[in-house]
């Protein structure tokens, strides 16, 4: 078992082998589970960073940039599927 020091702000750096084992990176969540006997477990969080996971989902699927004018025109016409 390896030992790591807590800095003056209460932080530690997760070593690369721990991050790789958990499959986590910048913006991901980590969960801590503590037991009454002083032991603890570290695991990947249930929810990952949603912003990063959605980046690029719509890339190449639009015909142009959205503008406020286009958006206002679309809203003023109403939803075509509701007519």
C-alpha positions, 0 to 999 in steps of 0.5 A: 500500500502506498502512502500520500501526504495531504497538503495544507489545504486538505488536498491530495493528488490522485496518482496516475495509476489510480486515475487510470484504474478508476477511468477518471479525468478532469471534471469527473466525479469521485465518490468516497465511502467511509466506514466506522472502522476508519477505512474508506473506499474511493470510486468513480462517481455515478455522474460524469461531467455532462458538459464534457460528455456532450461536447461535439454531439451536434457537430456537423448536424446544423446548416448554420449558426443560430442567431437571436433573430432566427430564434425569434422568427422560429418562436413567432411562427410557432411549432409546425408539429402542433398545427 
